[in-house]
Each structure stands twice: as structure tokens, then as C-alpha cells.
Amino acid sequence: MGFLPINNPPEFTEEVEQWTRETDADGAEMAKEIGKLLNNTIYNKSEAERLEHVTLVTLTAANWTGTSAPYIQTVTVRDVKESMEPILVSALADGASESVQKAYGKAFGIVSSGTASVGDGTATFKVYKKPVVDIVVGLKGV
């Protein structure tokens, strides 16, 4: 008995041949089409899981570059790809004190009011005012 190969990472295809009663019964050829369907299923499942995943990124107050706006900081983000469109989310710890919440809120407001882009393995943030504290933000969908 043979097994259908699962690509790693799974690949999505829109080209799946339709088999009918009139199609010659060739199990090996039919298995290729079933393999495509299996990989599509696994691809869709892993894609849905990735869209719910949040990757934490630390932006340090000291690493903003530039002498005038926009100030730029590029950080390494292991699994991000240029084709992704992550969503910036707060990563404020549950139960943070009022003073931590206020400082985080100011820094997060600055970062979220700026712009960001991703490349293969990096995220670049641009802001018009430098945050004065280090901040951990989330990138949902990475």
C-alpha cells in the first residue's frame, strides 16, 4: 500500500483534474489528484491557524534610527514573509499596573499611528515620534 505525500509546507493548487465514470481507472494517476486535495486541506488548516497566531516583537527605545521623523526600526521576525499582511495588536500583559498601562498606551499609540511593512524575516516600523520606553507588540497572522 502506498501513501499520499504531504508537502512540507503544504501547497495549495486550483488545478485538480476531475475524474468521471468515463475516465480510465488508473489508481496511480488518480492518487495524484487526491494528493492535491489532501494538500489543499492541510494548507487551509495551517493557514487558518497562522492567521490566529500572534508573534511578539520587541521595539526598544534605543534602536529607533534617524535624526528627524520618520524614525525607523527594523527587527527580525523569524516566520514572517513579505507576502503576509499581519495585524498590529497590543501585547500589554494582563494585570499590568496603571503606570505600566499608561506608558504602554502612549508607546503603542505612537507605533500604531506610524507605518509598518514586512519582508522575508523582518518587520520595519516608521514613527513620527520616538517612544520613550521599550514596547512589546504583537503581529497577528505571522
C-alpha positions as a LaTeX table, in Angstrom:
\begin{tabular}{lrrr}
\hline
Residue & $x$ (\AA) & $y$ (\AA) & $z$ (\AA) \\
\hline
Met1 & 0.00 & 0.00 & 0.00 \\
Gly2 & 1.29 & 3.45 & $-0.87$ \\
Phe3 & 0.80 & 6.69 & 0.99 \\
Leu4 & $-0.08$ & 10.09 & $-0.38$ \\
Pro5 & 2.75 & 12.60 & 0.05 \\
Ile6 & 2.06 & 15.69 & 2.13 \\
Asn7 & 4.21 & 18.59 & 1.00 \\
Asn8 & 6.11 & 20.48 & 3.69 \\
Pro9 & 4.98 & 23.19 & 3.71 \\
Pro10 & 1.68 & 22.09 & 2.19 \\
Glu11 & 0.96 & 23.67 & $-1.19$ \\
Phe12 & $-2.39$ & 24.94 & $-2.44$ \\
Thr13 & $-3.47$ & 24.30 & $-6.02$ \\
Glu14 & $-6.54$ & 25.19 & $-8.02$ \\
Glu15 & $-5.67$ & 22.62 & $-10.72$ \\
Val16 & $-7.37$ & 19.36 & $-9.72$ \\
Glu17 & $-8.40$ & 17.08 & $-12.56$ \\
Gln18 & $-11.99$ & 15.87 & $-12.45$ \\
Trp19 & $-12.43$ & 12.13 & $-12.69$ \\
Thr20 & $-15.68$ & 10.70 & $-14.07$ \\
Arg21 & $-17.08$ & 7.23 & $-14.78$ \\
Glu22 & $-15.59$ & 7.51 & $-18.28$ \\
Thr23 & $-12.04$ & 8.20 & $-17.01$ \\
Asp24 & $-9.64$ & 5.26 & $-17.33$ \\
Ala25 & $-9.20$ & 3.70 & $-13.90$ \\
Asp26 & $-5.50$ & 4.33 & $-13.21$ \\
Gly27 & $-5.05$ & 4.32 & $-9.44$ \\
Ala28 & $-1.58$ & 5.95 & $-9.51$ \\
Glu29 & $-2.81$ & 8.87 & $-11.62$ \\
Met30 & $-5.97$ & 9.27 & $-9.55$ \\
Ala31 & $-3.86$ & 9.28 & $-6.36$ \\
Lys32 & $-2.00$ & 12.36 & $-7.65$ \\
Glu33 & $-5.29$ & 14.26 & $-7.78$ \\
Ile34 & $-6.36$ & 13.00 & $-4.36$ \\
Gly35 & $-2.93$ & 14.09 & $-3.06$ \\
Lys36 & $-3.60$ & 17.61 & $-4.33$ \\
Leu37 & $-6.91$ & 17.67 & $-2.45$ \\
Leu38 & $-5.24$ & 16.40 & 0.72 \\
Asn39 & $-2.54$ & 19.07 & 0.49 \\
Asn40 & $-5.20$ & 21.75 & $-0.08$ \\
Thr41 & $-6.99$ & 20.63 & 3.09 \\
Ile42 & $-3.80$ & 20.71 & 5.17 \\
Tyr43 & $-2.77$ & 24.05 & 3.61 \\
Asn44 & $-6.12$ & 25.62 & 4.51 \\
Lys45 & $-5.95$ & 24.30 & 8.08 \\
Ser46 & $-2.40$ & 25.58 & 8.63 \\
Glu47 & $-3.32$ & 28.94 & 7.05 \\
Ala48 & $-6.27$ & 29.34 & 9.45 \\
Glu49 & $-4.04$ & 28.51 & 12.42 \\
Arg50 & $-1.41$ & 31.01 & 11.24 \\
Leu51 & $-3.99$ & 33.77 & 10.90 \\
Glu52 & $-4.89$ & 33.35 & 14.57 \\
His53 & $-1.28$ & 33.19 & 15.78 \\
Val54 & 0.34 & 36.27 & 17.37 \\
Thr55 & 4.12 & 36.74 & 17.18 \\
Leu56 & 5.58 & 39.08 & 19.80 \\
Val57 & 8.06 & 41.73 & 18.69 \\
Thr58 & 10.13 & 43.99 & 20.95 \\
Leu59 & 10.79 & 47.56 & 19.83 \\
Thr60 & 13.42 & 49.20 & 22.01 \\
Ala61 & 13.52 & 52.91 & 22.75 \\
Ala62 & 17.24 & 52.98 & 21.94 \\
Asn63 & 17.00 & 51.37 & 18.47 \\
Trp64 & 14.98 & 53.99 & 16.61 \\
Thr65 & 17.18 & 55.47 & 13.87 \\
Gly66 & 17.09 & 58.88 & 12.25 \\
Thr67 & 17.66 & 62.42 & 13.42 \\
Ser68 & 14.23 & 63.56 & 12.32 \\
Ala69 & 10.90 & 61.98 & 11.54 \\
Pro70 & 10.17 & 59.42 & 10.39 \\
Tyr71 & 12.19 & 57.37 & 12.88 \\
Ile72 & 12.77 & 53.80 & 11.74 \\
Gln73 & 13.32 & 50.48 & 13.48 \\
Thr74 & 13.76 & 47.15 & 11.70 \\
Val75 & 13.52 & 43.95 & 13.73 \\
Thr76 & 13.97 & 40.28 & 12.96 \\
Val77 & 10.72 & 38.28 & 12.87 \\
Arg78 & 11.51 & 34.65 & 12.23 \\
Asp79 & 8.48 & 33.35 & 10.30 \\
Val80 & 7.26 & 36.50 & 8.55 \\
Lys81 & 7.16 & 36.59 & 4.75 \\
Glu82 & 6.97 & 39.63 & 2.50 \\
Ser83 & 3.63 & 38.39 & 1.13 \\
Met84 & 1.98 & 38.45 & 4.58 \\
Glu85 & $-0.22$ & 41.23 & 5.88 \\
Pro86 & 0.00 & 40.95 & 9.68 \\
Ile87 & $-2.19$ & 42.99 & 12.01 \\
Leu88 & $-0.58$ & 45.02 & 14.81 \\
Val89 & $-2.10$ & 44.14 & 18.19 \\
Ser90 & $-1.43$ & 45.15 & 21.77 \\
Ala91 & 0.71 & 42.82 & 23.85 \\
Leu92 & 0.12 & 44.55 & 27.17 \\
Ala93 & 0.33 & 41.97 & 29.94 \\
Asp94 & $-2.93$ & 41.18 & 31.71 \\
Gly95 & $-2.92$ & 42.72 & 35.18 \\
Ala96 & $-0.35$ & 45.40 & 34.34 \\
Ser97 & $-0.25$ & 48.27 & 36.82 \\
Glu98 & $-1.83$ & 51.61 & 36.00 \\
Ser99 & 1.56 & 53.26 & 35.43 \\
Val100 & 2.65 & 50.43 & 33.07 \\
Gln101 & $-0.66$ & 50.69 & 31.21 \\
Lys102 & $-0.24$ & 54.45 & 30.74 \\
Ala103 & 3.34 & 54.15 & 29.48 \\
Tyr104 & 2.40 & 51.25 & 27.21 \\
Gly105 & $-0.65$ & 53.11 & 25.88 \\
Lys106 & 1.49 & 56.11 & 24.88 \\
Ala107 & 4.14 & 53.96 & 23.20 \\
Phe108 & 1.57 & 51.72 & 21.46 \\
Gly109 & $-0.30$ & 54.80 & 20.23 \\
Ile110 & 2.89 & 56.13 & 18.66 \\
Val111 & 3.72 & 52.80 & 16.99 \\
Ser112 & 0.17 & 52.15 & 15.78 \\
Ser113 & $-0.08$ & 55.68 & 14.37 \\
Gly114 & 3.00 & 55.07 & 12.26 \\
Thr115 & 3.50 & 52.65 & 9.40 \\
Ala116 & 4.95 & 49.18 & 9.15 \\
Ser117 & 6.00 & 46.77 & 6.45 \\
Val118 & 7.31 & 43.23 & 6.44 \\
Gly119 & 9.94 & 41.49 & 4.39 \\
Asp120 & 11.19 & 37.95 & 4.49 \\
Gly121 & 12.28 & 37.64 & 8.13 \\
Thr122 & 11.95 & 41.33 & 9.06 \\
Ala123 & 9.44 & 43.96 & 10.11 \\
Thr124 & 10.16 & 47.68 & 9.68 \\
Phe125 & 8.30 & 50.28 & 11.72 \\
Lys126 & 8.26 & 54.03 & 11.00 \\
Val127 & 7.01 & 56.57 & 13.53 \\
Tyr128 & 6.87 & 60.37 & 13.74 \\
Lys129 & 7.73 & 60.50 & 17.42 \\
Lys130 & 10.12 & 58.15 & 19.22 \\
Pro131 & 8.59 & 56.07 & 22.01 \\
Val132 & 10.49 & 56.71 & 25.26 \\
Val133 & 10.07 & 53.15 & 26.56 \\
Asp134 & 10.68 & 49.69 & 25.15 \\
Ile135 & 7.47 & 48.13 & 23.92 \\
Val136 & 6.39 & 44.61 & 23.01 \\
Val137 & 3.75 & 44.48 & 20.27 \\
Gly138 & 2.02 & 41.58 & 18.59 \\
Leu139 & 1.87 & 40.76 & 14.91 \\
Lys140 & $-1.25$ & 38.68 & 14.33 \\
Gly141 & $-1.07$ & 36.41 & 11.32 \\
Val142 & 2.64 & 35.56 & 11.45 \\
\hline
\end{tabular}
